[in-house]
Amino acid sequence: MKRKKEILDYVRFVCPMLFLYVIFFLVPLGQTVAYSFTNWNGISKQKEFIGFANYVNAWKDSVFLNSMKFTIVSAIVFMAAANVLGFLLALCLNRKIRSRILLRAIIFCPFIFNNVTVGFIWQFLLGRLMTDLYPLTGWGIFNMGWLSNEKLVLYSVVFVKLWQSMGYFMVIYLAGLQMLPQDPLEAAVIDGCGQLRMIPYIKLPLMRPTIFVCLFLAVTETLNMYPLLMTLTNGGPGHASENISLYIYTEAFKSHNMGYASALAVILTVVVMIVAAFQMKITKEE
């Protein structure tokens, strides 16, 4: 009787979430995979089966390859900058200094803004405000096309995302620093190890799990930049700042190539799964 009650409780707790998971994830995923083998505009009832043609065309599409390149490069740059700056800020604000709680709150504050708001704010700052400041100051930095220059727009986008997310990584690294065992740190101090030498030889090795989590979160943050890019640059100039998610949206709802967009979405899903599996494997080994 007790065993049956446990099974019944298990079913009652699991089934609602399982039902939502099937309806809102597995079913759309299956439909996306099915649509990826068709030539469909997303409106017509008729869907022409074309096999793997969409997947073959994807690797011949220069715009898609450019969006993939932008996604990968921006992920690498953001991952390196966010983790380095987040760790350095955590080190500075982990010390007993005045107003450290206020400083932590100020640095973390931009993370609570949604991507759309951040995009509009920095579109004004890097566009209109820069244009107005250049005649007043004559400084060349205000005359540079931060959002209109193909060579600068990637770094502008990464900078804006870094401004928004830096506090988030700082908080995670702060938690990691505060959870470090004190025995190795105290032994190092007794042996005459300075604070700077303690970082690469003691603190960083002990914080490997935290570092791996932050690296993975940095990758996911760059994959979720679609709302930011839509409001900040709309993929421009040209396609210079168009990541994979934004290109999928353009193909699906502007060009009405739903079948082709579905194939691109499947490719993106496979890439994300590979990254997640790689991260889980490394974390498990550590």
N, C-alpha and C positions, 0 to 999 in steps of 0.2 A: 504493500500500500504506500509506504514512504517513497519507494522507487518510482511508482507511477506519479506521485505528486511532484517529485523532482523533475520528471520528464515533462509533465504538464506545465510547470512553471517555466522550464527552459523554452518550451514551444511558445508560450504566451509572451515572453520577453524578446525572443529572437524573431518571430514571424513578422511583427509590424515593421521592424527595420529591414528585414530581408525582403519583404514585399516592396518597400520604397526603393531599395537598392536595385531590385530587378526592374521595376517600372521606370525609374529615372536614370539608370546607368546601363544595365545590361541590354534592355530593349533598344534604347537609342544607339548604343554601340553596335548592336547587330544590324540595325537599319542603316547606319553609316557604312558599315562594311558592305552591305548589299548594294547600296547606292553607288559605291565606288566602282562597281563593275558595269555601270550604266552611263548612257549619255542622256542626262535629264536636266531640265532647266529649273526644277524645283516647283513648278506650277502645273505643268501639263500632267495628265493622268497616264500618258504613254511614256514608258521608259525603255529605251533601246539598249539591249545587252551588248556590250562591246568587249567583254573580257578584261584583260590586263592593260588595255590601251591607255587608260588614265594614268596608271603607274609608270608606263613607259614614257608617256609624254611629260610626266613630271620631271624626269631626269634630263629632258631636253629643253625644259622651260628655263630660260636664263633669269627671268624674274623670280621664280621659285628658288633657284640656286643662289641668287643674290640675297633673298630673304633668309635662307638657311645660313649663309655666310654671316649676315648681320646678326642673326640670333646667336650663333656660336661665338663670334668675336665679342659681342656685347656681354655674353655670359662669362667669358674668360676674364675680360677687363673688370666687370662688376664684381665677380667672385674674388679676385685678388684684392681690389681696392676696399671692398666692404669688410673683408675679414681682417686685413691689416689695420685699417682705421678703427674698426670696431674693437679689436684687441687692444690697440694703443689707448683708445679712450677708456676702455675698461680698466687698464692698468693705472691710468691717471686718476680716475674717479673711484678707484678702490682704496685709495689712501685717505687718511683722516685729515681732510682739508675742509675749510669753511664752505658752506653752501653747496656741498657735493650733491646733496639730495635735490636741490633746486636745479643744478646743472644737469643732473641725470634726466630730470623731467623735461627740461628745455630741449635737450638733444633728442629725447625719445618722442617728443610731441609731434613732429612731422609724420611719424608713422601712423598716427591715428587718422590722418587725412586720407580720403580715398584717392585713387589714381586720377580720376577725372578732375577733381579739385586741384591737385598738384599740377596736372598738365596745363590747366588754364592759368594758374598763378605764374608758372615759369614761361609760358608762352608770352605773357605780358612782360615779364622781367627781361627775357632774352630777346624779345622783339621790340615792342613799342618803347619800353624804358631805355634800352640801349640806344635806339635811334635818337631819342630826345636828349640823352646825356652827352652824346658825341659833340654836338655843336657847342655845348657849354664848357666841356673840359678839353676837347681836342685829343683825348687819349685814344690811341689806336685800338685798344681792347674793346671799346664801345662801338667801333666801326666794323667789327668782324661779324660775318653772317653766321652766328652760332647755330641757327636753325635753317639757314638757307644755303650753307656751304656743304657740299657732299663730303668733304674731308673732315669737317668739324662736327657734323650733326650726330654722328655715333657717340662721340665723347660728350656732347651736350646732353644727349639722352641718358647716358650712363651717369653723368654728374647729377642730373635731376633725380634719378632713381636712387643714387647713393645718398643724396641729401635727405630723401624720404626714409630710407631703410637703415641708415647708419646707426641710429639709436636702438633699433631692434636687435642688431647684432651685438651692440655694446651691452645690452641687458643680458643677453645669453652668455657672453663672455664674463660678465660680472658674476653671474650665478656660478659659472665654472670656477672662477678664481676663488670665490668664497667657499666653495665645497672642497677645495684642495686639502688633503691631509696635512696637518701642521707639523708632524714629526720630521719629515724630510726637510721642510723649510727651516725648522729650528736647528736641525743638525747642520745644515749648510751654513747658517749664520755662525754657529759655534766654530765651524771649520774655517771661517774667514771669507766665505763666498759673498761677494757684493750683490746688490739687487739686480744690476744689469746682467751679470754672469748667471744669475739664478734663472733668468727667463728662458734662455735656450736649452739649458742643461737640466732643469728641474721642472719648471712650470709648464712649458710647452709639451714635454713628453707626458706629463700627468694629465694634460687637458686634451689628449688626442680624441676621445669620444666627443667632446664639445666642438672641437675643430671640424670633425667629420659631419656633425649635424649642421653646423653653420655653412659648410661648403655645399651641402645638398640644398639647404634653404636658399642659398644664393642663386643656385641654378633654377630652382622653382620660381624665385622672384623674377628672374629675367624672362621666363616663359609666360609669366602672368602680366606682362607689360602692355598688353593690347589696349586697355582703356587709356593708359598714359600716352601711348604713341598716337592714338586716335585724336586726342585733344591737343597734344603738344605739336605734332608735326603732320599728322594724317598720312604718315608714310613718306613724306617728301623730304627734300626736293626730289622729284621723280619717284623712284623707289628706294632711295638711299637709306631711309630709316624704317623700312617696312620689314617687320619680322614675320615669322611663319603664321602666327595667329591672325595678324592683320591681313595678310595675303589671302588666307583661307576665307575670311569674312568678305573681302573684296570679290573673290571669285564666286562665292555662294550667293550674295545678296545684291551685288552691283552688276557683275557680269552674267549672273544667272547660270553659272556652270556648276550646278549642285553636285552632279556626279564627279566632276573633276575635283571640286572642293572636298568632297567626302574622301577621295583617295588621298589628298594632301593631309586631311585630318587623321587618317589611319596611319600614314607615315609618321606624323608627329607623335601619335600615341605610341607607336613602336619605339621611337627614339626615347621618349620619356620613360618607357618601361625598361629599356636597356640601361639608362642612367640610374634609375631607381634600383634595379637589380645589382648593378655594380656597386652602388653606395651601400646597399644592405650587405653585400658579400664582404666588403672591406670592414664595415662596422662589426659584423659577426666575428671576423678573424681577430680584430683588435680586442 
